[in-house]
Structures are given as C-alpha cells and as structure tokens.
Amino acid sequence: MIDDLRRVGGKETILFRLAEDAVEHPDDTVREALYPVVSEKILRELVREAKANQQEFQARVLGTNAGQSRPAGT
C-alpha cells in the first residue's frame, strides 16, 4: 500500500512529451514511439498513483455523501 502512495513528479511534462511523440509518430506502436520518451516503469507508476488517488477520492466522496443521505433526525 505504501508503494501506491509514492508520487510521480513532472506529470505535466511527461504528458506533454507523450502527446508530442504520439502526434509525431501516429503509426508506431506504443513500445516504439512512447517508451523511449517515458519508460514503461514510469507509466506503470503513474497508473498506480492515479488508481490510488481515485480510490481515495471515491472514499472521501462516499463518506461525505453517506452522511448527507440520512433522513433528518437520525
């Protein structure tokens, strides 16, 4: 679980570099076009971080909404 909380730095730069390379090489495979720009390891870490953030967000929203959905007086 601790590994899920590690943050990947420079997300905006990574996204820009991936988008730029994808546009420049639309017919290449991901492995050919994008992995040289950003390693598979970094992409996996980004996915892991995003999933952890999504789960945390959903838990907070559901926790907040759970209190609001109760009838008055309970």
C-alpha positions in Angstrom: 0.0 0.0 0.0 2.9 2.4 0.8 4.1 2.0 -2.8 0.7 3.2 -4.1 1.2 6.5 -2.3 4.5 7.3 -4.0 4.1 10.4 -6.2 5.5 10.7 -9.7 7.0 14.1 -10.3 6.7 16.1 -13.5 3.4 14.7 -14.7 2.6 17.7 -16.9 6.0 17.4 -18.7 5.5 13.6 -19.1 2.0 14.2 -20.6 3.3 16.8 -23.0 6.2 14.6 -24.1 3.9 11.6 -24.6 1.4 13.7 -26.6 4.0 15.3 -28.7 5.6 12.0 -29.6 2.3 10.3 -30.2 1.3 13.0 -32.7 4.7 12.9 -34.4 4.6 9.1 -34.7 0.9 8.1 -35.1 1.6 4.8 -36.9 4.3 3.5 -34.5 3.5 1.1 -31.6 3.5 2.4 -28.0 6.7 0.5 -27.4 8.4 2.1 -30.4 7.1 5.6 -30.1 6.4 6.3 -26.4 8.6 4.0 -24.2 11.8 5.8 -25.5 10.2 9.0 -24.2 8.9 7.7 -20.9 9.8 4.3 -19.6 7.2 1.6 -19.0 8.2 1.7 -15.3 7.2 5.4 -15.0 3.9 4.8 -16.9 3.1 1.9 -14.5 3.9 4.2 -11.6 1.6 6.9 -13.0 -1.2 4.3 -13.4 -0.7 3.1 -9.8 -0.8 6.6 -8.4 -3.9 7.5 -10.4 -5.7 4.5 -9.2 -4.7 5.2 -5.6 -5.9 8.8 -5.9 -9.2 7.7 -7.5 -9.8 5.2 -4.6 -9.0 7.9 -2.0 -11.3 10.4 -3.8 -14.2 7.9 -4.0 -13.8 7.0 -0.4 -14.0 10.7 0.6 -17.0 11.4 -1.6 -18.9 8.3 -0.5 -18.0 9.1 3.1 -19.3 12.7 2.7 -22.4 11.7 0.8 -23.2 8.9 3.2 -23.8 11.5 5.9 -26.0 13.6 3.7 -28.3 10.8 2.6 -29.6 10.1 6.0 -33.1 11.2 6.8 -33.4 14.2 9.2 -33.5 13.3 12.9 -31.3 10.1 12.6 
